[in-house]
């Protein structure tokens, strides 16, 4: 007789992009994440993202912060902010390395 097979795990529920950005510790507060979305600094899969836009595992986010451009792939979803090591598990970072300041010779 065959052993019972467990049903596949349900896909994680999608979550709002502003909550995800806060849970992944990209922004310190959810209000800052909402402001970045409204200001056009966040795109999801190449399209501008309002705070209520939902993200799912596999989505690609581009975030402009100061002079830096972050390119993140959603690897997990969370609505609550946890410790930093757990937050780093929510994404895969594909960002280009930061630019170095030119050396000044004296």
C-alpha positions as CSV (number, residue, x, y, z in Angstrom):
1,X,0.0,0.0,0.0
2,X,1.3,3.5,-0.8
3,X,2.0,6.0,1.9
4,X,-0.3,9.0,2.0
5,X,1.1,12.0,0.1
6,X,0.9,15.4,1.7
7,X,-0.9,18.0,-0.4
8,X,1.4,20.6,-1.9
9,X,1.9,23.7,0.3
10,X,-0.2,26.6,-0.7
11,X,1.5,29.4,-2.5
12,X,2.3,32.3,-0.2
13,X,-0.4,35.0,-0.2
14,X,0.6,38.2,-2.1
15,X,1.4,41.2,0.0
16,X,1.3,45.0,-0.6
17,X,4.6,46.4,-1.9
18,X,4.8,49.0,0.9
19,X,4.4,46.3,3.6
20,X,7.0,44.1,1.8
21,X,9.5,46.9,1.5
22,X,9.1,47.6,5.3
23,X,9.2,43.9,6.3
24,X,12.3,43.4,4.1
25,X,14.0,46.4,5.9
26,X,14.5,48.4,2.7
27,X,12.7,51.3,4.4
28,X,12.8,52.1,8.1
29,X,9.0,52.8,8.2
30,X,6.0,51.9,6.1
31,X,5.3,55.6,5.6
32,X,8.7,56.0,4.0
33,X,8.0,53.0,1.7
34,X,4.6,54.5,0.8
35,X,6.2,57.8,0.0
36,X,8.8,56.2,-2.2
37,X,6.1,54.3,-4.1
38,X,4.0,57.5,-4.6
39,X,7.1,59.4,-5.7
40,X,7.9,57.0,-8.5
41,X,11.0,55.5,-6.9
42,X,9.7,51.9,-6.9
43,X,8.8,49.7,-9.9
44,X,7.5,46.2,-9.9
45,X,8.3,44.1,-13.0
46,X,9.0,47.3,-14.9
47,X,5.8,49.2,-14.0
48,X,5.4,52.0,-11.5
49,X,4.1,50.8,-8.2
50,X,1.6,52.4,-5.9
51,X,1.7,51.4,-2.2
52,X,-1.2,49.0,-2.7
53,X,0.4,47.1,-5.6
54,X,0.7,43.4,-4.6
55,X,4.0,41.5,-4.9
56,X,4.5,37.8,-5.2
57,X,7.5,35.5,-5.1
58,X,9.4,35.9,-8.3
59,X,8.6,39.6,-8.9
60,X,11.4,42.0,-9.7
61,X,11.6,45.4,-7.9
62,X,13.7,48.3,-8.8
63,X,14.1,50.9,-6.1
64,X,15.9,54.3,-6.4
65,X,17.4,55.4,-3.0
66,X,19.6,58.5,-3.1
67,X,22.2,57.8,-5.7
68,X,21.8,54.0,-5.5
69,X,19.6,51.7,-7.6
70,X,18.5,48.5,-6.0
71,X,17.3,45.6,-8.1
72,X,15.6,42.9,-5.9
73,X,13.9,39.7,-6.7
74,X,11.1,38.7,-4.2
75,X,12.1,35.4,-2.7
76,X,9.5,35.4,0.1
77,X,6.6,37.5,1.3
78,X,5.9,38.8,4.8
79,X,3.5,41.4,6.2
80,X,5.4,41.7,9.5
81,X,8.8,43.1,10.2
82,X,11.2,40.6,11.7
83,X,14.9,40.4,12.6
84,X,17.4,41.5,9.9
85,X,18.6,38.0,9.1
86,X,15.0,36.9,8.4
87,X,14.4,40.1,6.3
88,X,17.4,39.2,4.1
89,X,15.7,35.9,3.2
90,X,12.9,37.8,1.6
91,X,14.9,38.9,-1.5
92,X,17.7,38.1,-3.8
93,X,19.8,41.2,-4.5
94,X,20.8,41.7,-8.2
95,X,21.9,45.3,-7.7
96,X,25.0,46.6,-9.4
97,X,27.9,47.4,-7.1
98,X,27.9,51.0,-5.8
99,X,30.0,53.5,-7.7
100,X,33.3,54.4,-6.2
101,X,34.2,58.1,-5.7
102,X,37.1,59.1,-7.9
103,X,40.4,59.2,-6.2
104,X,42.0,62.5,-5.7
105,X,45.7,62.6,-6.2
106,X,47.7,65.0,-4.1
